[in-house]
């Protein structure tokens, strides 16, 4: 069995992994790098691919999949929740970036039609390869992928989180004996504040602003983070209005149809029903005059209603902006954290509102990554991917020196035998 790293090696973005036997080839994830122009993984001729597997909907994992549907009809294995959330995100991506893309809505529609729904724990055979998806605890529906072929077992963690949140159970890590693993390393250099403590700090900070008549803007990723924030507010009996806006609304509607992927479906539905859902500009202007919490995309303030809210709320010191998502260097959210200013509509604006970052990550922190590697059965080869600024090398080095495992930080295009 050969594993080839098509992207996402020593970087975060455009992840893609090819797994090949003598008879069969599958490609796991095929994402984009969201710079000024989208970057893609290495090309794989669609005619040589027997199946595609998608771990979750985020564009760095899903965004380039429609490339395979320009002339072909390859089966795509994922669950229906992942598929519908991917459709939302890729549709928006095509709308914003179509000038740079080699595919259009038609290819996305073909991709949707070729889905083969796969539940967690259900084995599926493609040629001489067996595929099983396991819960990854990262976003609703997110999966790790177990591949079995030629008597070998290979696991790709995808983006995963072993710590449970108010929204999701933690990842399943009962992998059995493995011969090889590809593990993400987004936070190989840092641990996260424990969820209960982080939630307490967040609720206290929101109450402090709203109780004196201010408004809190919470820019959030539309898939996963926005729903978790709404659920945390509901679980803590937050007494003030909570407004939901941007793509978070459509994503929440989709997730409401697949409650079986959630930790506490009743709490989630309570949260959704207690939010005020924005339905147009009149609601937005009303929200600005109400002491409340506004949960809206985009999570890094790159457009979306969140940018509009910030342009108004940022002018007054009574208000606050609480960032709850990772902020990529060069984004308005990162600029706000580092300099207290924000580029909105091409203008640099000083933000007078209080601003703060809460580390609500849906990835394993360093200790959880190390714990996962320590508990592995067998003595698998370790390939560390999906990490920037030296994190792949950092975790691979730790696995080698501390656990005595054969560990690498592959480069794009490298192939390894299992």
N, C-alpha and C positions, 0 to 999 in steps of 0.2 A: 504494500500500500504506500503510495507517494502523497506527500502533503506539499503543496506549493502555496507560498504566501504572495497573493496578488496585490495587496495593499494593506494599510494599517500597520505596517511594520516600522517600528521606531517612530511612530507618528499616531495622532488621533484623527481618524477620518479615513474615508474610502477603503474600508476594510473589505477584504475578500479572500477566501481560502478555497483552493481546489483540492479535492481528495479523489485520487485516481487508483484504480486497480487495473489488472490486465484487460478487463472487459468493460468497466464502467467508470464514468467521471461525474461527480456531483460538485457543485459550487455552493459554498455556504456564505451567505451575505454578499452584497455587491453594492457598496455605498459610495457616497461622494464626499469630496473635501470641499467645504463651503468657504472658499476664499472669494476674491472678487470675481474670478471665473471658476466654475466648478471643476474640480480635479477628479479623475476616475481611476479605478484600479487597472491593472494590466489587462489587456484584451485576451479573451478566451473565445475561440470560434464557437458560436452557438450550436452548430451542427455536431460538435464533439461533446456536448453536455447532455447527460441523460436526465438530470433533475437539478433544480435549484432549491435551496433551503434558506428560510429567512428566520433569524433569531428574534428580531423585534423591529418596530416601525421607524425608529429614528433614522434620519436621512443619511447619517454616516454609515449605516448598515443596509439601508433599503433603496437609497436614492437613484442608483444606476441600474437597478434590475430591469426596467422596461427596455433597455438596450437588447436584451435577449429575445424580445418579442417583435422585432422589426419584420422578420420573415419566418419566425419559428413559433412552435407551440410546445414549449417545454413545461412539464409539470412543476409547480411551485408548492413545496411542502411547508406549511405553517398553519397556525390555527386561525379561525375566521376573525377573531378580535384583532390579531396582528395585521391581518390582511386589510381590514376596513380602516384601521388607524393609518396604515401605510398609504392607502389610497388618498386619505385626507392630506397627509403631509406631501406626497409626491405631486398631487394636483396643485397644491399651493406653490411648490417648487417649480413646476412647469410654468405656472402663471407668472412667477417672478423672474425666471431665468431662461425662458424658452429660446431666446436668441442664441444661447451657448449650448443647447442640448441637442443630441442626435436623435431624440425621440419626442413624441407628442402625446396628447390624450389618448389617441387610438391605440398606441402600444400599451399604455397603462390599462385600458379596457381589456385588451387581449390577455395581459398578465392576470387581471382579476378573474377572467373566465377560466384560466388554467390552474387555478388553485386546487390543491388537494388538502382538505382540512385534516390536521393531525393533532389529536389530543395529547396531553402530557402522558408519558408512560406507554404510549401505543407504538408498537414496532411496525415499521413499513419497509418493505424490500424493494430496492431498485437495482435490477441486474444482480450482481453478486455482493451488493452493499446493503446492510440493514441500518436504518435510521431510527433513532428514538429521541424525542424532545423531552426535556425535563424543565420544571419551573426554575427560572433564573432570578426571580424576585426584584427585577430592575424596573420594568414598567408593566402595566396590566397585559398579560399574555406573553411576556418575554420568555425566551427559552435558551437553555444550553443544549448542545447537540452531541449525542453519542453515536459514533459511527463504528460499526462492526463489519469487518471484511477480512478474508484470507486468514482467519484465526487470530486477528489483532483487534484491539479496541482503542479508539482515539476519541478524546473528548475536546470539544471547543466550548469554553465557558460562555462565550458571548459576553456582553456587559452583564455583570451579576452582582447581587447583594445578599449576603447571608443574614443580615440583620433585618428583622421584620419592621414594618412601619405601620402607621394607622391604616394605610391603604392596602398593603400587600403582605403576604407571608414571606419569610426569608427563603432564599434559594434552596432547592433540593441538592444535597451534595453526596448522596449515596450512589456514587458512580460505579462501585465495584472495582475489580482489578483493571488497571489501565496500562497500555503499552506506550501511549503518548498523550500529551495534553497541550493545548494552546490556551493560555490564560491571559486575560486582560490585565493591564497594570496602570490604569489611569491614575490611581492614587497610591502608587507603590512607595511614595515618599512622605505620606501624611495619613494621620488618623482623623476620623470625624468625631465631633462632639456626640456623645451618646444621645439617641433620639429623645428619651424622656426629658433630659436636661435641656436640649435644644428647643423642644416644644414649649417647655415652661418659659424659657427666655422669650420666645417668639410671642406667645400669648400675652405676657406681661408688657412687652414693648408695644404691641397693638393696642391694648387697653389704655396704656399711658397716653397715647396720641389721641385716640378717639374720645376719651373721657373729658379732654379739655377742648373738644370741638374741632379737632384736626381730622384729616383724611389720610389713610395709609394706602399707598400703591404697592402692590406685590407683583412685580413682573415675573411671570412664570412660563415654563415650557407648557405647551398646550396638552401634551400627552404625558400623564403621570404626575408631574409636579403640581399643576393647578388643582387636580383632583385631591392630591394628598393635603395640600394647604386647606382646601375647603373642608376636608374630613377632620383635620386637626382642630379647626375652629369649632366645628359642630361637636366634636368629642369633649371639648373643654367648655361647652355651653357658653360660647362667646355671645354676648347679649345684643351686640350692635349689628347693623345691616352688613351683609357680605354681598358684594356685587361680582358677577362672573361675566367676563367679556372676551372677545377675540376668538381664536380657534379653540380655546378651552371649552367653549359651548358645544361645538360640533363633536369634539373628542369625548366630552362627557356624555352626550346623547348616545354615542356608539357604545361606550363602556357600560352604560345603564342596561344594554341588551345582553351583556355577557358577565353578569354579576358573579358567576361561578369562579372567576379568576381572582376575586377580591378576598381579603381576609375577613371583613365584616360587612357583608352586603347591606344589612339593615342600616348600619351607621352611615355607609356611603349614600344610600338613598335619602336618609334624613338630611345629610349635608347638602345634597343636590336640591332637595325640595325647600330647604331653608335659605338658599341663595336667591338673590334677585338677578334674573338673567337679562342682560341688556338686549334690547330689541330696537336698535337704531339710535340716531343722534340725540333725540329728545331725552332718552334714558341716560345717555352719557353726560349731557349737560346737567341733568338732575343729580346724578351721582357726585358731580363736582361740588355741589352745594350741600351735600349730606355728610355729616361725620360718619365714616364707614371704612371698611376695608375693601379695596378693589383688587380682585385677582384677574390679571389679564396678560395675554401674550402681547409682545414677544418677550421671552425670558431674559434676553440680553439687551433689550430696548432698541433692537434693530427694527424699527417700524411697528406695525400693529397698533391697536388702540392704546397700548401702554405708553408709546411715545407721545401720543396726543395728551393723555392724562398728565404725564410728567411735565409737558410744556406749560400746563396750567398750575398743577399742584406744586411744582418746583419753585414757584415764585415766593412762597410763604413759609416762614420758619415753623409755623404751627403744624405743618404736614410732615409726612415721612415717606421715604422710599425704602422698602425692605427687599433686597435682592435675595432670592432663595435658590438660584440656579448657578451653575458654573459660568464664569464670565471669561470668554476667550479674549486674549490680548487683541487690542484694536477695535473692540466693540464699544458702543456707547456705555454699556453697563460697566465694563472694565475701566473706562475713562472716568466714570462717576466715582467708582471706588478709589481710584488712585489720585485723582486731581480735583474732585468736587465740581467738575464741569461736565457738560454733556453736549454733544453735537446733535442738534435736532433741526431737521429741514435745512441742513447745510450751515446752520449758525451755531457758534459755540456759546452755550448759556451757562451762567453760574447758577448752581442749584442751592437755593437757600433752605429748602426742606432738609430735615435730618435724613441721613442715609446710612445703611448698615447692611452687612452681608450675613446671612444665616446659612450655615453649611448643610442644607438638606440634600445630601447627595444620595443618588440611587446606585452608586457603585460601592464595592467593598473598599474600606480603608486599608492601610498597610498591614495592620495586625490581622485583619480578616483574610487578606490574600495569603499571608504567611501561614495562617492556621489551616486554610484550605490545602495548601501544598504539603504541609506537615502530615495531614490526615490521609493523603492519597494512598491507596493500596497498590501493590505491585511496585515496580521501580521505574515509573514512566520517564521517557524523555520529555523534557519541559521546554516549550517554545513560548516565549513571552512577547505578546503583541499589544497593540492599542494603548500605547503610552508615549507621552511627549517628554522632551527635555531630559532624556537619559533614564526615564523610569523603566523602560524595558530592560536595559542593561543592568540597572540597579537590582531588580527583582531576580533576574536570571543569575546574577552573581551571588545573591543571597542563597538561592536554591542550591547552587553548586557548592558553595563553601560551607553552609550550615547543614544542609540535608544530604550532601553528597550525591545529588541527582545530576544527570547529564542535562545541562540547561543552556539554552541559547536565546539570544535576542535576534531573530532572523531579520534579514534585509529583504526588501521587495524583490521578488523574482527568484528567491532561493527555494530549492526543493529538498525535502528530507524524506528518507525511507523510514518506514515503521516496521 
